[in-house]
Amino acid sequence: MEEPINSFGKRQNILKDITTIKISRTTKERLDKMRSHRRETYEDIIKRVIDVLNLCKINPEKARVKLRFLDRMHKKARLI
Protein backbone atom coordinates (compact mmCIF):
# COMPACT_ATOMS: atom_id res chain seq x y z
CA MET A 1 0.00 0.00 0.00
CA GLU A 2 1.35 3.43 -0.92
CA GLU A 3 1.80 6.19 1.62
CA PRO A 4 -0.55 9.19 1.34
CA ILE A 5 0.69 12.26 -0.53
CA ASN A 6 0.59 15.57 1.34
CA SER A 7 -0.40 18.94 -0.16
CA PHE A 8 3.22 19.54 -1.21
CA GLY A 9 3.31 16.33 -3.24
CA LYS A 10 5.54 14.50 -0.74
CA ARG A 11 4.76 10.97 0.35
CA GLN A 12 4.34 10.57 4.07
CA ASN A 13 2.64 8.42 6.61
CA ILE A 14 0.97 11.08 8.70
CA LEU A 15 -0.01 8.93 11.68
CA LYS A 16 3.17 6.88 11.83
CA ASP A 17 5.07 9.18 14.20
CA ILE A 18 2.17 10.66 16.17
CA THR A 19 0.80 9.41 19.47
CA THR A 20 -1.76 10.63 21.98
CA ILE A 21 -1.21 11.12 25.70
CA LYS A 22 -3.78 11.83 28.38
CA ILE A 23 -3.10 14.74 30.71
CA SER A 24 -5.27 16.42 33.30
CA ARG A 25 -6.87 19.79 32.61
CA THR A 26 -4.60 21.28 35.24
CA THR A 27 -1.50 20.03 33.43
CA LYS A 28 -2.87 21.31 30.12
CA GLU A 29 -3.45 24.74 31.66
CA ARG A 30 0.10 24.74 33.03
CA LEU A 31 1.47 23.85 29.59
CA ASP A 32 -0.64 26.62 28.06
CA LYS A 33 0.95 29.13 30.43
CA MET A 34 4.41 27.99 29.32
CA ARG A 35 3.83 28.86 25.68
CA SER A 36 6.34 31.32 24.29
CA HIS A 37 3.92 32.24 21.49
CA ARG A 38 0.28 31.53 20.68
CA ARG A 39 0.89 28.86 18.05
CA GLU A 40 3.56 26.90 19.93
CA THR A 41 2.66 23.21 20.09
CA TYR A 42 2.54 21.07 23.20
CA GLU A 43 5.27 18.97 21.61
CA ASP A 44 7.54 22.04 21.45
CA ILE A 45 6.80 22.95 25.07
CA ILE A 46 7.47 19.42 26.32
CA LYS A 47 10.72 19.21 24.32
CA ARG A 48 11.86 22.51 25.82
CA VAL A 49 11.14 21.27 29.36
CA ILE A 50 12.98 17.99 28.73
CA ASP A 51 15.96 19.86 27.25
CA VAL A 52 16.24 22.03 30.36
CA LEU A 53 15.90 19.02 32.68
CA ASN A 54 18.63 17.16 30.81
CA LEU A 55 20.83 20.25 30.91
CA CYS A 56 20.27 20.47 34.70
CA LYS A 57 21.82 17.03 35.08
CA ILE A 58 24.86 17.92 32.98
CA ASN A 59 25.46 21.59 33.80
CA PRO A 60 23.16 23.19 36.41
CA GLU A 61 24.62 26.69 35.94
CA LYS A 62 24.07 26.60 32.19
CA ALA A 63 20.51 25.40 32.85
CA ARG A 64 19.90 28.41 35.13
CA VAL A 65 21.12 30.74 32.38
CA LYS A 66 18.82 29.06 29.87
CA LEU A 67 15.86 29.27 32.26
CA ARG A 68 16.47 32.99 32.79
CA PHE A 69 16.61 33.48 29.02
CA LEU A 70 13.39 31.51 28.50
CA ASP A 71 11.70 33.47 31.28
CA ARG A 72 12.66 36.79 29.65
CA MET A 73 11.40 35.57 26.27
CA HIS A 74 8.14 34.38 27.86
CA LYS A 75 7.57 37.75 29.55
CA LYS A 76 8.45 39.60 26.35
CA ALA A 77 5.95 37.51 24.37
CA ARG A 78 3.23 38.27 26.93
CA LEU A 79 3.75 42.02 26.42
CA ILE A 80 3.19 41.79 22.68
VENKA-V695442 format. One record per residue. N is the residue number from 1. RES is the residue in three letters. SS is DSSP state (alpha for helix, beta for strand, coil for the rest). D_LAST is the distance of its C-alpha to the last C-alpha in Angstrom with 2 decimals. Layout:
# VENKA-V695442
((N:RES:SS:D_LAST) (N:RES:SS:D_LAST))
This chain:
# VENKA-V695442
((1:MET:coil:47.65) (2:GLU:coil:45.08) (3:GLU:coil:41.38) (4:PRO:beta:39.14) (5:ILE:beta:37.64) (6:ASN:coil:33.91) (7:SER:coil:32.50) (8:PHE:coil:32.64) (9:GLY:coil:36.33) (10:LYS:coil:36.03) (11:ARG:beta:38.09) (12:GLN:beta:36.36) (13:ASN:coil:37.04) (14:ILE:coil:33.81) (15:LEU:coil:34.79) (16:LYS:coil:36.55) (17:ASP:coil:33.74) (18:ILE:coil:31.81) (19:THR:coil:32.63) (20:THR:coil:31.56) (21:ILE:coil:31.13) (22:LYS:coil:31.28) (23:ILE:coil:28.90) (24:SER:coil:28.77) (25:ARG:alpha:26.14) (26:THR:alpha:25.27) (27:THR:alpha:24.71) (28:LYS:alpha:22.61) (29:GLU:alpha:20.38) (30:ARG:alpha:20.18) (31:LEU:alpha:19.30) (32:ASP:alpha:16.54) (33:LYS:alpha:15.01) (34:MET:coil:15.35) (35:ARG:coil:13.29) (36:SER:coil:11.04) (37:HIS:coil:9.65) (38:ARG:coil:10.84) (39:ARG:coil:13.92) (40:GLU:coil:15.14) (41:THR:coil:18.76) (42:TYR:alpha:20.74) (43:GLU:alpha:22.94) (44:ASP:alpha:20.26) (45:ILE:alpha:19.33) (46:ILE:alpha:23.06) (47:LYS:alpha:23.86) (48:ARG:alpha:21.36) (49:VAL:alpha:22.99) (50:ILE:alpha:26.43) (51:ASP:alpha:25.78) (52:VAL:alpha:24.89) (53:LEU:alpha:27.92) (54:ASN:alpha:30.18) (55:LEU:alpha:29.03) (56:CYS:alpha:29.84) (57:LYS:alpha:33.37) (58:ILE:alpha:33.84) (59:ASN:coil:32.05) (60:PRO:alpha:30.54) (61:GLU:alpha:29.37) (62:LYS:alpha:27.51) (63:ALA:alpha:25.92) (64:ARG:alpha:24.76) (65:VAL:alpha:23.19) (66:LYS:alpha:21.40) (67:LEU:alpha:20.22) (68:ARG:alpha:18.86) (69:PHE:alpha:17.00) (70:LEU:alpha:15.60) (71:ASP:alpha:14.68) (72:ARG:alpha:12.77) (73:MET:alpha:10.91) (74:HIS:alpha:10.30) (75:LYS:alpha:9.09) (76:LYS:alpha:6.78) (77:ALA:alpha:5.37) (78:ARG:alpha:5.51) (79:LEU:alpha:3.79) (80:ILE:coil:0.00))
